[in-house]
Amino acid sequence: MRRLLALGLIAGTTGLALPAWADPLRVVTSFSVLTDMVEQVGGEQVEVTSLVGRDSDTHAFSPSPGDARRIAEADLVVFNGLQLEGWMERLIEASSYRGPLVVASRGITPLGGDEAHADDGHVQKGDAHGSHDAEAHGHEDHGHGHDEPSHDHEHEAEGHEGHDHGEMDPHAWLDVTRAQQYVVNIRDGLIEADPGHAETYRRNAAGYLDELAALDEEIHVLMADIPVENRLVVTGHDSFNYFADAYDVRFLSPVGLSTVNEPSAALMARLIDTLEEQQVKALFYENITNPALIEQLAEEAGLPIAGTLYSGALAADGDASTYAGMMRHNATRIHDALAKSAD
């Protein structure tokens, strides 16, 4: 805002017509998935800083004074909501940031804890497709809360101590259709913060939404190629409920919605029994969870580990270093492990 006022003074004294921003819009995001989405929509007009880095765990993140300074200097702040960032409200208050906020998940009906904990093996069921708003792109509340100077902004209960998601699963980006609502909210937040480049943001968002729609169809085709009885995936924690819901796949994990949880010995024993009963074909590492749990399951159940899936953070490089690449990587790894096991 200070830069905008300065530009206005310069334009008024020189008579020059200056662009809306002489420098890229400074955007701070909570984690790397949102960073990529903002970069896809913002293009060269944005400079994005992620508080939680690539291959890093948002659940276990503890903000520093430097993070508060980054937010204080931002022109726009983007975070997930749905209780993912239990530290965000306190961080914004500490920074005294008064600018626009984007709650990227605004407009999405969250899945609750019941979907994430269907039994003692933490089965995430993929048996419903109607829990999100298929017409969410047309909603009028874009989730950037600019009329709320108190920073209440429906922080989605972000004031909870620790990293407990309660009864709400925050990992909505793992369904590409729901992720398109993230893109719409980000687009509208960028337009609010930098209306001079509104057409650029609309054009970039439209192209990105088309790309994601094609990706969603691609994932549906890959999952449909796996026999129904083989569509059971074991990962490090309960992060794939939305993927399960969207693409008709079941997931098992040794821990709940937060990676800071640790499974009991009794739960691990029950899960091993479940793997045998369900004739699970393969296990997967998850990039932000402790690999020891999956390795223990693999050893005790005699199952192969088929690779790494990405849930709460993008990879530092490679094919999972963008959101679209991450989703394609996950779907391809699951398909290759479970479709081949049917041969």
Secondary structure, DSSP 8 states (H G I E B T S, - for coil): -HHHHHHHHHHHHH-----S-SS-EEEEESSHHHHHHHHHHHGGGEEEEESS-TT--GGG----HHHHHHHHT-SEEEE--TTS-TTHHHHHHHHT--S-EEETTTT----BHHHH-SSTT--B------SS-TTGGG-S--S--TT-TTS-TT-SSTT-STT--TTB---GGGSHHHHHHHHHHHHHHHHHH-GGGHHHHHHHHHHHHHHHHHHHHHHHHHHHTS-GGG-EEE-SSS--HHHHHHHT-EEE-SS-SSTT----HHHHHHHHHHHHHTT---EEEETTS-HHHHHHHHHHHT--EEEEE-SSS--SSSTTSSHHHHHHHHHHHHHHHHHHTT-
